[in-house]
Every structure is written in structure tokens, then in C-alpha cells.
Amino acid sequence: MIRALKCSLVFILFATAGCIKDEPPVINEPVLTGGSDGVYIANEGNFQFGNASISYYEDGLENAVQDVFEPANGRPLGDVCQSMRFFNGKAYVVVNNSGKIEVVNEDTFVSEGVITGLTSPRYFLPINKAKAYVTDLFADAIHIIDLNANSKMGEIACPGWTEELILAFGNAFITNRDRNYIFVINTATDQITDSLEVGYGANSIVEDKNGKLWVACSGSSSQNENASLHRINAANLSVEQSLWFPNAEDNPADLCINGSGDTLYYLNQDVYRLAISNTALATSAYISGDNRNYYSLAIHSKSGDLYLSDAIDFVQRGNISVYQSNGRLKKEFLAGIIPGGFYFR
């Protein structure tokens, strides 16, 4: 089930589910996070409850710091923390239902500005030091952000729910959950110049060591189209390879790639991995979900550790599992409510 549709479920569960007993204490004092090996966890929080947060964890801490934003700024982050991005000494924290991006110092998380005027922002991509693009759930457009003024300066019309995006060969490649196309934007002109047909419901995109792009698509029962994985040649704007999932219930998401750029990982209830040289999908899980509610996945490019979040019941604090690159469990700890993404500096 895609994340936006989970919000109604979260609202219902909030009134009915209990809390984990004997949780470790919440560490919630201001903290300097200047280390380069830690992980920041974007906790969505419950829809319309305004309890989003950013947790921080690094090796050596017994528990995660529950929130680095509110103690630094004396106010809560907002409603549904969707994603974040480090760039040029700052962290850009996308707060979806609040329609804003918080701009904070990357070491102290003290606010340096707020970008407003956004509809339902999803993901942030720096184009250069002066400009960024932001995708959106409802706007039918890509927002253009002035990074010097911390404000919206325009938009690029783009139909449907736009999601993750990536920069390659002077173009921005935009995934779209409501279409079976990847949209290509010329970043010099801020114009859509092409669209590449892939599977329906593109949700995540990465670049491999050869400069090729990989896209995971969730498929659609209403469109009678199964999920799929595609390799794109970003240089000549062509789809080179398409791999289709066999079952209608398959729903690959959170596609990511290791630090050497040669192995893909994705969530499909369990965790799967796939060498970029493979011409067929993996048939067995790399890490079993074991009936957990795995919600997000990321790989630390330096250590190779895999970070997995379990949203549990979408009410209590989510559980984080850290696995070594050999698939062995290394550490578990709690983050905030609905941990939806991991970010490294």
C-alpha cells in the first residue's frame, strides 16, 4: 500500500492501538549532529496530528535521539515529514501536509528559513546552488525553488502525483505514481522535453556505477498492470531493459543502490537485492520481513549497512533494524512515529 493511502489507516489506528511497553527513554534535548557517519530518520508522524520529527542515530549511542528539530527551534516540525536532503551546509526538510520545507543548519538543525506556498510537497532535488525542484502530490506541477531567497519562484506543469527525482546529463528525471512515464526536464530551460514509457506507478529512482538509471514501478490493479523495474540510458533517453514482477500483489518500493553502484535493493514486503548485471528479478528474499511492517529502506554508502524501518501499527514509535552488508542483524532501536526515510551526510 502506498504511503499516502496509509494516512486514513493511521488516523483510525491512532484511536484504537496501544503503545509499546518498556520503551527506552526518549532523548529529546538539543544535540549537535556534526558527525558524518550518523543517520537521520524522517518520522512522518500521524496525519493531521502535527507530530512529525527527525530522529538521529550513530554507532555508539544506546538509543536514537528522538528529535533534533523541536529542541533546536522551540516549535514542532509540523504535519507529516515526507523527506529531507542535505545540500550546501543545510538540510531541507520537506513537510508534506504542512505544505512547506524547513531549511535548517545541517549541524545544529536551527532554522535558517521556511519555504512556503507549496501544495503537498514530496521530494527535493538541488539543481545548482541557486535552484532546486520539488515534486508534489496534488499540484500537477514541479515547484521551482530559489535557494538564495528560500522561496518558490515558479513551477513546471506536470500532470499527476510526482515522486522521487534525480539529476543526470543536465536533465531532471521525474517519477510519477499516476502515469506510466518518466518525465524529463531540461534544467537549463525548466521545460519538460521528453517522457519515457515505463511501468505504471514509478515511485523511486537511482543511478548505478555506469550512469544508468533504475526505476521501480508499483503497478496498478485498475490499469491491469503488474509492478516492474526498468533501466534507463540517461544519455540517449531510452529504456534499455524492463523486468516485470509475476504477481499482482507485488509492490516494489524504496529502490536504493549500494556505495559501489553495482547492487540494487528494494522493498517488496521482504528485502530483495539484484546485481545491475542481472537480466531477471531475484526469486528469493535477501532479508525476510518475518511478518514485520517494513516501511522504508536505505543503505549507508560508506559502511554498506542496510537500515530498515518497521512502522508497526502506525501509532507507536517505529522500530529500526540495522543489517550489515552480509545480511546479519547489527542493531535495533526505536525512532519516532512512522519512520519513513533515512538520510546520510
Buried (B, 14 or more C-beta within 10 A) or exposed (E): EEBBEBBEEBBEBBEEEEEEEEEEEBBEEBBEBEEEEBBBBBBBBBBEBBBBBBBBBBEEBEBBBBBBBBBBBEEBBBBBBBBBBBBEEBBBBBBBBBBBBBBBBBBBBEBBBBBEEBBBBBBBBBBEEEBBBBBBBEBBBBBBBBBEEBEBBEBBEBEBBBBBBBBBBEBBBBBBBBBBBBBBBBBEEBEBEEBBEBBBBBBBBBBBEEEBBBBBBBBBEEEEBBBBBBBBBBEEBEBEBBBBBEEEEBBBBBBBBBBEBEBBBBBBBBBBBBEBEEEEBBEEBBBEBEEBBBBBBBBBBEBBBBBBBBBBBBBBBBBBBBBEBEEEEBBEBBBBBBBBBBBBB
